[in-house]
């Protein structure tokens, strides 16, 4: 994390991949906008990690809210791509991966829902892939730590 600057992390992924649950595990003081259990605006939370304030923004996963991913990604320092491991990589996930690579954004992939399908996610990227079970909090903070080290070191 950069000195004297708060860090902005955006949590992205396809619909129903576990983005909101991931954000809930990271931050206990979170506001969200939902309609029938679906994020339609954004999820937000912040927390102190190693004495530094980190802001987390969760994007909606439906394609019709693609514009929100672009808006929330302005000025980000890093990203978490949450992939539903029981479904594999979706076209939404692939689009996000390509955009993160294009703009050289540090990111990690959370291979979520390991309890439903523990097989290794087949993904073509150079980012660290962290196995997670968001509902249990498994792997979440380990992955956040990896990402923050990447942000800090400029990778």
C-alpha positions in Angstrom: 0.0 0.0 0.0 1.2 3.5 -0.8 2.3 5.7 2.0 -0.2 8.5 3.0 -2.7 7.2 0.4 -5.7 5.1 1.1 -6.0 2.0 -1.1 -8.9 1.3 -3.4 -9.7 -2.4 -4.3 -12.5 -3.3 -6.6 -14.2 -6.8 -6.2 -15.5 -8.0 -9.6 -17.0 -11.1 -11.1 -20.0 -12.6 -12.8 -23.5 -12.8 -11.3 -23.8 -15.0 -8.2 -20.0 -15.7 -7.9 -19.8 -14.6 -4.3 -18.7 -11.0 -4.5 -21.0 -9.6 -1.8 -20.2 -12.5 0.6 -16.5 -12.0 0.0 -16.8 -8.3 0.8 -18.8 -9.1 3.9 -16.0 -11.3 5.1 -13.4 -8.6 4.5 -15.3 -5.6 6.0 -17.7 -5.6 8.8 -19.0 -2.1 8.2 -20.5 -2.4 4.7 -23.3 -0.6 2.9 -24.9 -2.1 -0.1 -27.7 -1.5 -2.6 -29.7 -4.6 -3.4 -32.9 -5.6 -5.1 -34.2 -9.1 -4.3 -30.8 -10.1 -3.0 -28.9 -8.9 -6.0 -26.4 -6.0 -6.0 -27.8 -3.4 -8.4 -25.5 -0.4 -7.5 -22.4 -1.3 -5.5 -21.2 -2.9 -2.4 -18.8 -0.8 -0.2 -16.8 -1.4 2.8 -13.5 -0.3 4.4 -11.2 -1.8 7.0 -7.8 -1.2 8.5 -5.1 -3.7 7.4 -1.7 -3.3 8.9 -2.7 0.1 10.1 -3.6 1.3 6.6 -7.2 2.1 5.5 -8.4 0.0 2.5 -11.6 0.7 0.6 -13.4 -2.2 -1.1 -16.0 -1.6 -3.8 -18.1 -4.5 -5.1 -19.6 -4.4 -8.6 -22.8 -5.9 -9.8 -22.3 -9.0 -11.9 -25.0 -8.8 -14.5 -24.0 -7.6 -18.0 -26.5 -4.8 -17.9 -24.5 -3.2 -15.1 -21.2 -3.4 -17.1 -21.0 0.4 -17.0 -20.8 0.3 -13.1 -17.6 -1.8 -13.3 -16.1 0.9 -15.5 -17.2 3.7 -13.1 -16.1 1.9 -9.9 -12.7 1.0 -11.5 -11.6 4.6 -11.9 -8.5 5.1 -9.8 -8.4 1.6 -8.4 -5.1 0.3 -7.0 -6.0 -3.4 -7.3 -8.8 -5.9 -8.0 -10.2 -9.2 -6.8 -11.9 -11.3 -9.5 -14.3 -13.7 -7.8 -15.0 -16.7 -9.9 -17.6 -19.4 -9.1 -15.4 -22.4 -9.3 -18.5 -24.7 -9.7 -19.3 -22.8 -13.0 -15.8 -22.0 -14.3 -14.8 -18.9 -16.2 -17.8 -17.0 -17.7 -17.7 -14.5 -20.6 -18.1 -11.7 -17.9 -15.1 -13.1 -16.0 -13.1 -13.3 -19.3 -13.9 -9.7 -20.2 -12.8 -8.5 -16.7 -9.5 -10.5 -17.0 -8.8 -9.0 -20.4 -9.4 -5.5 -19.1 -7.3 -5.9 -16.0 -4.4 -7.3 -18.1 -4.8 -4.5 -20.7 -4.5 -1.8 -18.0 -1.9 -3.8 -16.0 -3.9 -3.7 -12.8 -2.6 -5.9 -10.0 -5.2 -8.5 -9.3 -5.9 -11.9 -7.7 -8.5 -14.5 -8.7 -10.6 -16.0 -5.9 -11.7 -19.4 -7.0 -14.8 -19.4 -4.9 -17.2 -22.1 -3.8 -14.5 -24.7 -3.3 -17.0 -26.6 -1.1 -19.1 -27.2 -4.2 -16.3 -28.1 -6.6 -12.7 -28.4 -5.2 -11.2 -29.1 -8.6 -8.5 -26.6 -9.7 -9.9 -23.8 -11.7 -8.7 -23.8 -15.3 -7.8 -20.2 -16.1 -5.4 -18.6 -18.5 -3.9 -15.7 -16.5 -0.7 -15.0 -14.6 -2.4 -13.7 -11.5 -2.4 -15.7 -8.3 -5.5 -18.0 -8.0 -6.6 -18.3 -4.4 -9.1 -21.1 -3.5 -11.8 -19.6 -1.3 -15.1 -20.5 0.4 -16.6 -17.0 0.9 -19.4 -18.2 3.2 -16.9 -19.6 5.6 -14.3 -16.9 5.1 -11.7 -19.5 4.0 -8.8 -18.1 1.9 -10.3 -14.6 1.8 -7.8 -12.7 4.0 -4.9 -14.7 2.6 -5.9 -13.6 -0.9 -6.3 -10.0 0.3 -2.8 -10.1 1.8 -1.3 -11.4 -1.5 -3.1 -8.6 -3.4 -2.0 -5.9 -1.0 1.6 -7.1 -1.3 1.3 -6.9 -5.1 -0.1 -3.3 -4.9 2.6 -2.3 -2.4 5.4 -3.7 -4.6 3.9 -2.2 -7.8 3.3 -5.6 -9.5 
